[in-house]
């Protein structure tokens, strides 16, 4: 199933109501990258947010996610 890339933070949050699969995760990552760009964040700003300590992901998971987001940042128009 294909999901449109979310264009705003509320649309990214709304994805949380869907069943989780690879396409949904890809759409969420693309939406976060687009939203960050639209709000003037740099890739470094976004990486800092991802790497911030939280209860959801451990350090290794945050590092993996930051690598995926960096690739998405480079690949998305």
Beta strands, then each sheet from edge to edge (+ up, - down):
end
